[in-house]
Amino acid sequence: MARWVLHVDLDQFLAAVEVLRRPELRGRPVVVGGDGDPTKRGVVSTASYEARAYGVHSGLPLRMAARRCPDAVFLPVDRELYEAVSDEVMAALRSLGAVVEVLGWDEAFLAVDGDPEAVAEEIRARVHAATGLDCTVGIGENKLQAKIATGLGKPAGVFRLTGDTWFAVLGDRPTDALWGIGAKTAKRLRELGITTVSELAAADPGALAERFGPATGPWLVRLARGLGGSAVSDAPHVPRSRGRETTFQQDLDDWTRVRREVSRLARRVADDVADEHGDVARVVVKVRYAPFTTRTHGSTLDAPTSVPERIEEAALAALARFAGRRPVRLLGVRAEFARPRPRPVTGA
């Protein structure tokens, strides 16, 4: 096993790619999201650091982003461009000869030996030479440490976080500073009097198991101690689900139309599932009511299937569990896979 895990994260990736092809935007607040029209419904995918200074961040409604930063340049999402640039980045990482585990368009883990800072600087140099983009590299003894280190090294830096420095760096920070703990879990921990990483690390795993479950409770303690994380692997990513969603420019008041839209999304998801050659075990429907309240319900199938009609039926069964019939601004359907089936072999 390699001595070090490095986490590479492209800084403000989508916005940075857009600035590369529009150099005149350098230094200006740039917001990428939806079709680039902030008068329409949609959310921010990425904001440049200049836009973030105004409180614009990923997931923020575009209209709110425009209010916070009226001088921002709004651009549509260009998936094909980002995928092409991402491929160049990952090729640059693989040219090092290390094991590379791709996490998405803009981040990856690497398993390396030797001087990790030297490797990190080589990574930054190769990525910049290949694409013109800057990246931050986090160094750790496992994935958890490396991932958190990246956040501490931004922007365009290198940061090392190990077991020896873990509590000195993170001990007094709130629990949601940890990768894997969100606002809801942090709130539940606060209700138990646990507010910092050090306090969570000292907590009784058995007591937390009673509150969070036999697996999650002890895992939270290990997380706070900087432990865990699987080995870096370059095995192809196997998706756990496929989903589609749509935001409506005008609220849907008629739930007959809501039902039709869920059926339409379910059929699109069924097409995606067919491409993945997977069987679906559960279907989840997301409803975002106006103005911005989100609820989800799921439906488990009697047996895993890829039959479109069955997936659509499960989506409609999940929709039937929604008690509210308020106006709807967004709908989503997600199919969760059972065990993936082997892909068919083609060619000689």
Secondary structure, DSSP 4 states (H G I P E B T S, - for coil): --SEEEEEEETTHHHHHHHHH-GGGTTS-EEE-TTS-TTSS-B-SEE-HHHHTTT--TT-BHHHHHHH-TTPEEE---HHHHHHHHHHHHHHHHTTTSEEEEEETTEEEEEE-S-HHHHHHHHHHHHHHHHS--EEEEEESSHHHHHHHHHHH-SS-EEE--TTTHHHHHTTSBGGGSTT--HHHHHHHHHTT--BHHHHHTS-HHHHHHHH-TTHHHHHHHHHTT---PPP--SPP--SEEEEEEEEEEEE--HHHHHHHHHHHHHHHHHHHHHHT--EEEEEEEEEETTTEEEEEEEEEEEEE--HHHHHHHHHHHHTT------EEEEEEEEEESSPPPPPP---
